[in-house]
């Protein structure tokens, strides 16, 4: 950790334009720990860039990063985590659906020793308001069954709104290349290593502006890969890397 920062908040964004402003407003109002905010885009021409640059004139701890790993949210999140300054990284979405009031508590959980701290829609006190019903059904079913059958540590493994111990992420690596399945991947890897995962309740509100970039049909098989990965005996780090590589889909 450098410069006393307690958290690096990573926000993948794709052509959000002015729609990103309400979410940034809520983050800067709600987060009280010393943090940097990293908005990650795929291209310098993304409509999010000029909006964030103007916003950063009032908030010097806000930066926009141009991801050069590859297009899509998985690469943007990986790029943001790799370029984070703090040893605790929080991933949240640009659409304003997540409640940033949980960020400080998620960070404190990681500082207390968990490697993944999840904001959970499906535990007591949590809620999902709006959004596609079938997508919600699949997400809820996956999260609750993973907790029931594997003791995953959270009933909302698919939610992207999580905080991570950066050293844990560096240790296990990120294999995801598409979609938002990184949250499920890292939860599954923590489970196979038998490392601590914890959750706190959150209320998720469907976005009131713009369009979602979530592609259910394309990304569902990739989520299922990490769902299956969570089941099984305790692994060493070397075994985990070997198994994750073997389970990768054939190009």
SULMO-V292204 format. One line per field, one symbol per residue. phi: phi as a letter, one per 20 degrees, with the letter a starting at -180 (. if undefined). burial: # if it has 9 or more other ideal C-beta (glycine too) atoms within 8 Angstrom, else .. Layout:
phi = ???
burial = ???
This chain:
phi = .clmfebdddcfbblflffffgffgffffeedffbdddedcebfegffgffffffffecfeecdddfdeqeofffffgffffdfeeecdddbeeemffeffefgfffffffepfecddededegneaddnngffffffffffffffffeclfnbecfefffbdcfffffffemcefccmdfggfgfffffffelefccbcfbdedgfebmcfdfdgffegffffgfgfffepffdeffffffffffefffg
burial = ....##########.#..######.###.##.#.########...####.###.##..#..######....##########..#.#.#########.###.###.##.##...##########..#.#..#...##.###.###.##..#.###############.##..#.#.#.################.#.#########.#........#..##.##.###.##....#.#..##.##.......
